[in-house]
Amino acid sequence: MEVLVLGAGVIGLTSAWFLHAAGHSVTVVDRHPSVARETSFANGAQLSYSYVAPLAGPGVLAKIPGWLMDGDAPMRFRPALDIDQWRWCMQFMRACTTEQSARSTRALLELSFLSRSLMHGLIDSEPSLDFDFVRSGKLVVHRDGAAFESAVGQLAFQRTLGCDQVALDADACIDVEPALGHLRDQFAGGIYTASEDTADCYRFCTSLERLLRARGVSFELGTPVTALTSRAGGRAEAWSGARRLPGEQIVIALGCESTGLLKPLGIDVPVYPLKGYSLTVPVETASKTPSISVTDFARKVVYARLGDRLRVAGMADIVGYSRQLNRRRLATLRRESEAMFPDAGDYSAAEAWAGLRPATPRGTPLVGATHVRNLWLNIGHGALGFTLAAGAAQLLGERIGGRATSIDATLFEPGGRA
Ligand SMILES: Cc1cc2nc3c(=O)[nH]c(=O)nc-3n(C[C@H](O)[C@H](O)[C@H](O)COP(=O)(O)OP(=O)(O)OC[C@H]3O[C@@H](n4cnc5c(N)ncnc54)[C@H](O)[C@@H]3O)c2cc1C
C-alpha cells in the first residue's frame, strides 16, 4: 500500500520505519524543512522502559493545590478560554484513581518492553545508527524518607510486572553514581534500574531519516498539512494548501497539532500539550557529571549524559500551545541542576529549549484505526514518546497490515478507553 505519514517527529519516523519494513511504499510529510524540530528535538533523552506510570495517579490530586501556589513547582496551570484545556483537566482528574493508574501502567509497561526489544534489535541490525545511545541504567533519588519507603514498597509490585529494580541506601547511591557524592547527607535513598537506556532523540531521528531515504522512503519536508477532509466513500484526504498529498492510507503523527486537524472529520482526541523545558549543558568535568541516568523524584527533573553534553529536563505546564521560553521556569531548572551537579559543566552556556508533550489524560497513547477507514492514529505519547516509539510503530504497522498485534493493544485503541 501507499502510506502517507504526517509528521516527522520520533513517532512519524519510527512509524515510517516499521511500515516500510512491512513492505509498504511510504511518504513522510512535515511542515519544517528538516525532521524532529518540535517535541522530539531536545527531550529528556530517557529510554525509560520501567518508569511509565502515568502522571494521573492516586497521590497527584492532593499535590496539585500546593503546586499551583508555587511558581517553581514541577507542574503549572494557567487557565485559558479553551474548552479542550478544561475538558482535558476534568478527564485527567477522573483518571487519578488507583485502578485506572494500575491499568494504564500495566499496558504501558507491555508497550515499553516491546519497544525496548525492538530498539535493541534495531541498534544491532543497523550499526550506522549514531545517537549517543548508552545502556546507562537509571537511579531515581529520593530526599524524603516517606517517599523512599513508598517507592521501596512498590518494588514487589513492579517486579510482578517485569521490572528488575533494587533499593539502595544513600551510600550505595553514591557508589552507583559518584557525581552525586556531595549530596550524600541529603538522600534518603534511591531506586536503581540497570535495564534503562539513554540517547539523543533528535540524533536518532536524523539517523533514521538517513536510513529511510537510503531505502527509498520519500520525504516532503517544508510542507504544512493544512486540512484533512473526507470524500464520498468515507475515505480521508490530506491537503497542503490546494495540493492533495499522495497516499491510500494516512497515518497521523502530528503530536499536539493532531487534535485540531482531526476535528473537522468528527474525530475528537483528548490530546493536549503539557509544556516542558530542557537545558543542554556542555560538560567540562566528566567525573562531576553523571554517567548514568538520574531522576530527582521530588522535583521531577531528569538528567542524562549525551557524550560531551548533559541534558536536564523537567516541568509540566498546562499553559496552551505556546512554545515560548519562560524565563522563570528555565531559571528554576538551572538552579536545580546546578545544585545537583554543580561542577558538571558551564551552565551559562547551556542551550535552553521548550517542547509540548502530546499528552492524553490517562497517559496512554492512541494507536490504531479511526472510523474513517483509511485514517490511522499514532499520537498522544506524552512524556514517553521516545521510549514508546518503536513499540507503538510496530503496533500501528500490524494494525494497518491486518495482522495480530504483538501485545494486547485494546487500551491504545483510539475508539476505546483513551
Ligand atoms: C521537556 C520534555 C522532556 C521529555 N523527555 C522525554 C524522555 O526523556 N523520554 C521520552 O520517552 N519522552 C520524553 N518526552 C516526550 C517526547 O519528546 C514526545 O512524546 C515525543 O517527542 C513526541 O513525538 P511526536 O513525533 O508525537 O511529536 P513531535 O516530535 O512534535 O512531531 C510532530 C511533527 O509533526 C509536525 N507537524 C505538526 N503539525 C503539522 C502540520 N500542520 N503540517 C505538517 N507537519 C506538522 C511537526 O513539525 C513535528 O515534526 C519529553 C518531552 C518534553 C517536552
The ligand as an SDF file (V2000), in Angstrom:
LIG
                    3D

 53 58  0  0  0  0  0  0  0  0999 V2000
   10.7760   18.5500   28.3290 C   0  0  0  0  0  0  0  0  0  0  0  0
   10.4480   17.2230   27.7220 C   0  0  0  0  0  0  0  0  0  0  0  0
   11.1480   16.0970   28.1110 C   0  0  0  0  0  0  0  0  0  0  0  0
   10.8490   14.8530   27.5790 C   0  0  0  0  0  0  0  0  0  0  0  0
   11.5970   13.7870   27.9430 N   0  0  0  0  0  0  0  0  0  0  0  0
   11.3420   12.5700   27.4070 C   0  0  0  0  0  0  0  0  0  0  0  0
   12.1610   11.4640   27.7390 C   0  0  0  0  0  0  0  0  0  0  0  0
   13.1360   11.5970   28.4640 O   0  0  0  0  0  0  0  0  0  0  0  0
   11.8440   10.2580   27.2240 N   0  0  0  0  0  0  0  0  0  0  0  0
   10.7690   10.0710   26.3970 C   0  0  0  0  0  0  0  0  0  0  0  0
   10.4930    8.9440   26.0020 O   0  0  0  0  0  0  0  0  0  0  0  0
    9.9970   11.1250   26.0290 N   0  0  0  0  0  0  0  0  0  0  0  0
   10.2510   12.3500   26.5010 C   0  0  0  0  0  0  0  0  0  0  0  0
    9.4880   13.4320   26.1680 N   0  0  0  0  0  0  0  0  0  0  0  0
    8.3420   13.2100   25.2930 C   0  0  0  0  0  0  0  0  0  0  0  0
    8.7240   13.0490   23.8290 C   0  0  0  0  0  0  0  0  0  0  0  0
    9.6770   14.0190   23.4670 O   0  0  0  0  0  0  0  0  0  0  0  0
    7.4590   13.1610   22.9710 C   0  0  0  0  0  0  0  0  0  0  0  0
    6.4860   12.2380   23.4240 O   0  0  0  0  0  0  0  0  0  0  0  0
    7.7540   12.8720   21.5140 C   0  0  0  0  0  0  0  0  0  0  0  0
    8.7920   13.6960   21.0330 O   0  0  0  0  0  0  0  0  0  0  0  0
    6.5100   13.0960   20.6710 C   0  0  0  0  0  0  0  0  0  0  0  0
    6.8420   12.7790   19.3620 O   0  0  0  0  0  0  0  0  0  0  0  0
    5.8410   13.0950   18.1810 P   0  0  0  0  0  0  0  0  0  0  0  0
    6.5040   12.5870   16.9570 O   0  0  0  0  0  0  0  0  0  0  0  0
    4.4880   12.6070   18.5300 O   0  0  0  0  0  0  0  0  0  0  0  0
    5.7130   14.6870   18.1820 O   0  0  0  0  0  0  0  0  0  0  0  0
    6.6830   15.7690   17.5160 P   0  0  0  0  0  0  0  0  0  0  0  0
    8.0960   15.4430   17.7430 O   0  0  0  0  0  0  0  0  0  0  0  0
    6.1990   17.1000   17.9470 O   0  0  0  0  0  0  0  0  0  0  0  0
    6.4180   15.5530   15.9860 O   0  0  0  0  0  0  0  0  0  0  0  0
    5.2460   16.0100   15.3440 C   0  0  0  0  0  0  0  0  0  0  0  0
    5.6710   16.5270   13.9970 C   0  0  0  0  0  0  0  0  0  0  0  0
    4.5010   16.9530   13.3100 O   0  0  0  0  0  0  0  0  0  0  0  0
    4.8340   18.1210   12.6040 C   0  0  0  0  0  0  0  0  0  0  0  0
    3.6110   18.8810   12.3700 N   0  0  0  0  0  0  0  0  0  0  0  0
    2.7380   19.3550   13.2880 C   0  0  0  0  0  0  0  0  0  0  0  0
    1.7270   19.9840   12.6790 N   0  0  0  0  0  0  0  0  0  0  0  0
    1.9660   19.9170   11.3470 C   0  0  0  0  0  0  0  0  0  0  0  0
    1.2560   20.3600   10.2040 C   0  0  0  0  0  0  0  0  0  0  0  0
    0.1060   21.0150   10.2910 N   0  0  0  0  0  0  0  0  0  0  0  0
    1.7830   20.0810    8.9910 N   0  0  0  0  0  0  0  0  0  0  0  0
    2.9450   19.3950    8.8620 C   0  0  0  0  0  0  0  0  0  0  0  0
    3.6560   18.9640    9.9120 N   0  0  0  0  0  0  0  0  0  0  0  0
    3.1670   19.2140   11.1340 C   0  0  0  0  0  0  0  0  0  0  0  0
    5.7960   18.8640   13.4950 C   0  0  0  0  0  0  0  0  0  0  0  0
    6.5980   19.7540   12.7460 O   0  0  0  0  0  0  0  0  0  0  0  0
    6.5890   17.7360   14.1290 C   0  0  0  0  0  0  0  0  0  0  0  0
    7.7950   17.4860   13.4240 O   0  0  0  0  0  0  0  0  0  0  0  0
    9.7750   14.7090   26.6560 C   0  0  0  0  0  0  0  0  0  0  0  0
    9.0860   15.8280   26.2330 C   0  0  0  0  0  0  0  0  0  0  0  0
    9.4140   17.0920   26.7400 C   0  0  0  0  0  0  0  0  0  0  0  0
    8.6630   18.2960   26.2760 C   0  0  0  0  0  0  0  0  0  0  0  0
  1  2  1  0
  2  3  1  0
  2 52  2  0
  3  4  2  0
  4  5  1  0
  4 50  1  0
  5  6  2  0
  6  7  1  0
  6 13  1  0
  7  8  2  0
  7  9  1  0
  9 10  1  0
 10 11  2  0
 10 12  1  0
 12 13  2  0
 13 14  1  0
 14 15  1  0
 14 50  1  0
 15 16  1  0
 16 17  1  0
 16 18  1  0
 18 19  1  0
 18 20  1  0
 20 21  1  0
 20 22  1  0
 22 23  1  0
 23 24  1  0
 24 25  2  0
 24 26  1  0
 24 27  1  0
 27 28  1  0
 28 29  2  0
 28 30  1  0
 28 31  1  0
 31 32  1  0
 32 33  1  0
 33 34  1  0
 33 48  1  0
 34 35  1  0
 35 36  1  0
 35 46  1  0
 36 37  1  0
 36 45  1  0
 37 38  2  0
 38 39  1  0
 39 40  1  0
 39 45  2  0
 40 41  1  0
 40 42  2  0
 42 43  1  0
 43 44  2  0
 44 45  1  0
 46 47  1  0
 46 48  1  0
 48 49  1  0
 50 51  2  0
 51 52  1  0
 52 53  1  0
M  END
$$$$
